[in-house]
Amino acid sequence: MTTIGIIGAGNIGSQVARAALTAGYDVVIANSRGPETLADLVSELGDGARAATAAEAGEAGDVVVVTVPLKAIDQIPVEPLAGKIVLDTNNYYPGRDGQIPALDAGETTTSQLLQEHLPTSKVVKAFNHIPAADITTDVAPAGTPDRRALAVSSDDAEALEFATKLYDEIGFDAVDVSPLSESWRVERDRPAYVVRQNAEELRANLAKAQREG
């Protein structure tokens, strides 16, 4: 039994928790306000889920999902995530996160910023370009025609393998857009961002992406 730690209990985090539980994982979930504020969510999630602090969720998770606003990634605990696969759902919204010149200039990606913050973790981009509600509803068994596809991107083969497996278990195909330096292709305002697409369509949208800077 693998435990997934989830740091961030907003729309994406809570939906990934639901999907992971359905796929047979245990979940330890945290937010910035304290475990006691997650009582209703954990009650709804049921057996296999518990609330914790961010550090505790990072410690408990065999794999950890970081799903906080980009401006808050410097608050993610580093040591509890050392050596672990970290799924990054981040997107850059300047109105929320402030201007980040390196992103504006196309010099880095959101996931590379998290990788820099977590130098010994194995960061993989995941779940960033799908509306939260679709994570538990637009799913289908492997081999289903027109099955929805999601992108994965990492510098680490083990992280890629896990994220691809998790997608499949939840009900999605995976399309690899590695390394992390290429993950801009699935960031905000690109053709692949928050549109429903199968694997062939996703590959086409990734190829069409253009970068500012």
Residue pairs with C-beta under 8 A, 6 or more apart in sequence:
1 24
1 25
1 26
2 25
2 26
2 62
2 63
3 25
3 26
3 27
3 28
3 60
3 61
3 62
3 63
4 16
4 17
4 20
4 25
4 26
4 27
4 28
4 61
4 62
4 63
4 64
4 65
5 27
5 28
5 29
5 30
5 52
5 57
5 58
5 59
5 60
5 61
5 63
5 64
5 65
6 13
6 16
6 17
6 20
6 27
6 28
6 29
6 30
6 57
6 61
6 64
6 65
6 67
7 13
7 30
7 54
7 57
7 58
7 64
7 65
7 66
7 67
7 68
7 76
8 30
8 31
8 65
8 66
8 67
8 68
8 89
9 17
9 29
9 30
9 31
9 38
9 41
10 31
10 67
10 68
11 132
11 133
12 67
12 89
12 127
12 132
12 135
13 29
13 31
13 65
13 67
13 89
14 29
14 41
14 132
15 132
15 133
15 135
15 136
16 65
16 67
16 87
16 89
16 127
16 135
17 27
17 29
17 41
17 45
17 49
18 45
18 135
18 136
19 135
19 136
19 139
19 170
20 27
20 166
20 170
21 27
21 45
21 46
21 48
21 49
22 136
22 170
23 166
23 169
23 170
24 169
25 48
26 48
26 49
27 45
27 48
27 49
27 50
28 49
28 50
28 51
28 52
28 56
28 57
28 60
28 61
29 38
29 41
29 42
29 45
29 49
29 50
29 51
29 52
29 57
30 38
30 51
30 52
30 53
30 54
30 56
30 57
31 37
31 38
31 54
32 54
32 68
32 72
32 75
34 53
35 51
35 52
35 53
36 51
38 51
39 51
41 51
42 49
42 50
42 51
52 60
54 75
54 76
54 77
55 77
55 80
56 80
57 64
58 64
58 76
58 77
58 80
58 81
58 84
59 80
61 84
62 84
63 84
63 85
63 86
63 87
63 162
64 80
64 81
64 84
64 85
64 86
64 87
64 121
65 86
65 87
65 89
65 126
65 127
66 73
66 76
66 86
66 87
66 88
66 89
66 90
66 114
67 89
67 90
67 127
68 75
68 76
68 90
69 90
69 93
69 96
69 97
70 90
70 91
70 92
70 93
70 96
70 97
70 100
70 110
70 113
71 96
71 97
71 98
73 90
73 113
73 114
73 117
74 117
76 114
76 117
76 118
78 117
78 118
78 119
81 118
81 121
82 118
82 120
82 121
83 120
83 121
83 122
84 121
84 122
85 121
85 122
85 124
85 156
85 158
85 159
85 162
85 163
86 114
86 118
86 121
86 122
86 123
86 124
86 159
87 124
87 125
87 126
87 127
87 163
87 166
88 110
88 111
88 114
88 123
88 124
88 125
88 126
88 128
89 126
89 127
89 128
90 110
90 111
90 113
90 114
90 128
91 110
91 128
91 187
91 188
92 100
92 103
92 110
92 187
92 188
93 188
94 100
94 104
100 113
102 108
102 113
103 109
103 110
103 113
104 212
104 213
105 212
105 213
106 184
106 211
106 212
106 213
107 213
108 181
109 125
109 180
109 181
109 183
109 184
109 187
110 125
110 128
110 183
110 187
111 123
111 124
111 125
111 153
111 180
111 183
112 180
112 181
112 183
114 123
115 121
115 123
115 155
115 180
122 154
122 155
122 156
122 158
122 159
123 154
123 155
123 156
123 159
123 180
124 152
124 153
124 154
124 156
124 159
124 160
124 162
124 163
125 151
125 152
125 153
125 154
125 177
125 180
125 183
125 186
126 150
126 152
126 163
126 166
126 167
127 135
127 150
128 186
128 187
129 150
129 151
129 186
129 187
129 192
129 193
129 194
130 138
130 148
130 150
130 194
131 194
134 148
134 196
135 170
138 148
138 171
138 196
139 148
139 170
139 171
139 172
140 147
140 148
140 171
141 147
141 171
142 168
142 173
146 198
147 171
147 172
147 173
147 198
147 199
148 171
148 172
148 173
148 196
148 197
148 198
149 172
149 173
149 174
149 175
149 197
149 198
149 199
149 201
149 202
150 167
150 172
150 173
150 174
150 175
150 202
151 174
151 175
151 176
151 177
151 183
151 185
151 186
151 192
151 202
151 206
152 160
152 163
152 164
152 167
152 174
152 175
152 176
152 177
152 178
153 176
153 177
153 178
153 179
153 180
153 182
153 183
153 186
154 160
154 163
154 178
154 179
154 180
155 178
155 179
155 180
160 176
160 178
163 174
164 174
164 176
167 173
167 174
168 174
173 198
173 199
175 199
175 202
175 203
175 206
177 183
177 185
177 186
177 206
184 190
184 209
184 211
185 192
185 206
185 209
186 192
186 193
186 206
186 209
187 193
190 205
190 209
190 210
191 205
191 206
191 208
191 209
192 202
192 205
192 206
192 209
195 205
197 205
